[in-house]
Amino acid sequence: MTETAANIAGFTGMACIIAAYGYGTAKAQPDLFIQHGTNLAGALLLTLSLLVNTNPASLTLEFFWALIAVYGLIRAFRDRRHKRRNAPIKDRQS
């Protein structure tokens, strides 16, 4: 990956994380798939950038940021599945 491509990935990742943070702050009940999915995409893009422009502290931060996002997505999937299973039959979606 060229340095220019790494910088574009890094700035795109940064924009994803800022957008996810703003979205979570602005919405009373944010869609957790959007919030955590955007955070995960941002962390992965920043990690790509950091593999070219290495910074161990930032790589460590992005690793944990991605782990937290994956954890949030897993919880969101489990919560949605639980709600669907416990919904009255007429409210269930196919």
C-alpha positions as CSV (number, residue, x, y, z in Angstrom):
1,M,0.0,0.0,0.0
2,T,1.3,3.4,-0.9
3,E,1.7,6.1,1.7
4,T,-1.0,8.2,-0.1
5,A,-3.5,5.2,0.0
6,A,-2.6,4.7,3.7
7,N,-3.3,8.3,4.5
8,I,-6.6,8.2,2.6
9,A,-7.6,5.0,4.5
10,G,-6.5,6.7,7.8
11,F,-8.6,9.8,7.2
12,T,-11.6,7.8,6.1
13,G,-11.3,5.7,9.2
14,M,-11.0,8.8,11.4
15,A,-14.2,10.2,9.7
16,C,-16.0,6.9,10.4
17,I,-15.2,7.0,14.1
18,I,-16.1,10.6,14.5
19,A,-19.4,10.0,12.6
20,A,-20.2,7.0,14.8
21,Y,-19.5,9.0,17.9
22,G,-21.6,11.9,16.7
23,Y,-24.4,9.6,15.7
24,G,-24.4,7.9,19.1
25,T,-24.5,11.2,20.9
26,A,-27.2,12.8,18.7
27,K,-29.7,9.9,18.8
28,A,-31.7,9.0,21.9
29,Q,-31.7,5.4,20.8
30,P,-29.0,4.8,18.2
31,D,-29.1,1.8,16.0
32,L,-26.2,-0.3,17.5
33,F,-25.5,-2.0,14.2
34,I,-24.8,1.4,12.6
35,Q,-22.8,2.7,15.6
36,H,-20.6,-0.3,16.2
37,G,-20.3,-1.3,12.5
38,T,-19.1,2.2,11.7
39,N,-16.7,2.2,14.6
40,L,-15.3,-1.2,13.4
41,A,-14.9,0.0,9.9
42,G,-13.1,3.1,11.1
43,A,-10.8,1.0,13.4
44,L,-9.9,-1.3,10.5
45,L,-9.2,1.5,8.1
46,L,-7.0,3.3,10.7
47,T,-5.2,0.0,11.3
48,L,-4.4,-0.3,7.6
49,S,-3.0,3.2,7.7
50,L,-0.9,2.4,10.8
51,L,0.6,-0.6,9.1
52,V,2.3,1.8,6.7
53,N,2.9,4.7,9.1
54,T,3.6,2.5,12.1
55,N,2.8,3.9,15.6
56,P,2.6,1.1,18.2
57,A,0.5,3.1,20.7
58,S,-2.1,3.9,18.0
59,L,-2.1,0.3,16.7
60,T,-2.8,-0.9,20.2
61,L,-5.6,1.7,20.6
62,E,-7.2,0.6,17.3
63,F,-7.0,-3.1,18.3
64,F,-9.0,-2.4,21.4
65,W,-11.4,-0.1,19.6
66,A,-12.1,-2.9,17.1
67,L,-12.5,-5.4,19.9
68,I,-15.1,-3.2,21.6
69,A,-16.9,-2.7,18.3
70,V,-17.0,-6.4,17.7
71,Y,-18.3,-7.0,21.2
72,G,-21.0,-4.3,20.7
73,L,-22.1,-6.0,17.4
74,I,-22.3,-9.4,19.1
75,R,-24.5,-7.9,21.8
76,A,-26.7,-6.2,19.3
77,F,-27.2,-9.4,17.3
78,R,-28.0,-11.3,20.5
79,D,-30.4,-8.6,21.7
80,R,-32.2,-8.6,18.4
81,R,-32.5,-12.3,18.3
82,H,-33.8,-12.4,21.9
83,K,-36.4,-9.7,21.1
84,R,-37.6,-11.6,18.0
85,R,-37.9,-14.9,19.9
86,N,-39.9,-13.2,22.7
87,A,-42.1,-11.1,20.4
88,P,-45.8,-12.1,20.1
89,I,-46.4,-14.2,17.0
90,K,-48.3,-11.4,15.2
91,D,-45.4,-9.0,15.7
92,R,-42.7,-11.4,14.4
93,Q,-41.1,-10.5,11.1
94,S,-40.0,-13.2,8.6
